[in-house]
Amino acid sequence: MGPATHRVAILVYDGVKLLDVAGPAEVFAEANRLGADYTIVLVSPTGADVSSSNGIRVAVDAAATEPVPDTFLVAGADLYPRTPVPRDLIEAARTLAVRAARVASICTGAFILGAAGLLDGKRATTHWKVAHELASRCRATRVEPDAIYVRDGTTYTSAGVTAGIDLALALVEEDQGPELTRDVARALVVYVQRSGGQSQFSAPLQGPPPRSPALRRITDLITANPGGNHSLGELAKHLNVSPRHLTRLFHDELSTTPARYVEMIRFGMAKALLDQGHTATRTASLAGFPNYESMRRVFVRQLSISPAAYQRRFGTARRANAG
């Protein structure tokens, strides 16, 4: 974008997540310390100061109509996945977006962009817990629930609050190149680009339970004993149905296959065991995998990282101190 000052406007409002604002802002501020020239402006629909979700007051620089941003970011809040986005926020988002060179949301800020029609016909993401709600509200948007952030043309959306830092780093890299961005990431002690997606952080198998009591019996059986013999034939025998019929039940109610469901139960248990400090080999055995290698393949396919890398990244402070 050249040597000229780059204006970043962040839309804030009552109930905004403070980390959604502070995380990306700190990335741009650190880039300035290393030679970039970003001006960070906090705006609200009326220009009035706002109160964040933790009660801290946020001083606002301008109303949404005043600055002409190069980059427009809308921060997220817990409120709007649960309630409709108010008209003043929708209008503020549209006003800022129409003049910005690029538009981005942090976490649930995607709900504000979506309500303003700014995600229509685009790919997008948000926090994994509310991705289904975004997809329900924004039928013209292709929601990608496992992405850390998504770029579609000049529109960007990111996942949970810390993913705003990942997105801001990506924007800085576009503007300033990889060398300065690496220095920013080192200074903030974060990854330039995280491997894997939101599945690393989500609880396993979020979603509605099976509707039919018969299938519920099977899923309960698998969950209670992940290491058991859960071949298609054995599972079908428990219900006295054909393997084909059981496969159809899984497809119709859970949109998966029996084998993939068993694998995901074992995968979820393996993550929990690694979090508790078990060795990878012991985890594979306890979670019901035939061997470590079969568990490693599932981790790489699901998270793009090995079990050992997952354990290093998400180990608890208690375990680290005990070591």
C-alpha positions, 0 to 999 in steps of 0.5 A: 500500500506504499509509504503513506499512512494507512488508516485502520478504523475499528467499529466498537459498541456497547458489549464489544469484546475488548480483546477483539479490539486490543489484539489487532490494534496491538499488531498494527501498533507493533508494526509501527514500532518496526517502521510501518505507518498505521493510524488506528481509529476507534469509531462507534455508530454515534461517536460516543464512548462505549462499555466493553463486555468486561465493563472497561470503558473504551474511548472512541475517536469518531463517529462511523461517518467521519473517517475514511478508512483504508481498512475497516475492522468490526469487533465481536461481542457475545450478544449478537449471535443471540439477538438481532443486530441493531439498525445503527450497527448495520448502518455504521458497518455499511457506511464504513465498508463502502469507503474502505479498501478492505473489510474484516471482522473479528470473531462474532463481528461477522454477524454484523457484517452479515446483517449488513449484507456484506457477506452475501455470496462470500466465504466466511468464518466466525467462532466455532460455537456459533458458526451454525447460527451464522450459516442459518442467518446468512444463507447466501454465505458459505460459512467455513467453521474450522478456518482461523480466518478466511479471505474472500476478495477484499473481505476477511473474517476471523474465528475466536478472539485471538484469531483476530491477531492472526488476521491482523498479522495477515493484513500487515503481511499484505501491506509490509511483507513477510520480514516485518510481519515475522518481527511483529509476531516474534515481538508479540510471541505469537505464530505468524501462521498457525497450523490447523484450524479451530478444531484444535480448540473446540469440544469434540462432536458439538451438535445435536444428539441422535433423534432416534433412541436406537441410534442413541444407544449405539452412540452411547455405547461407543462413547462409554467404551471407545476402545471396544470392537466397534466394527460396522457388523458388531454395531449393527448386531447390537440393534439387530439391524443390517449394516446397511440400515445402520449406515443409513441411520448415521448418515440421516441423523449425524451426517457421517458414517459409523466408522468416522463417528467412532474415529471422532469419539476416539479423537476427542478422548485422545485430545482430552488425555493429552491435555491431562499429560498422558504420553502419546503412546499411552493416549493411543491405547486408552482412547482405543486407537489400534496403535500410535500411528493410526492416532497420528494420522487422525490428528494430522488429518483433523488438525494438521499437527501431530499429537506431540505438537498438539500436546506441546501447544495446549499443555496445561500450566499445571502439567508444565510446572509439575515437570 
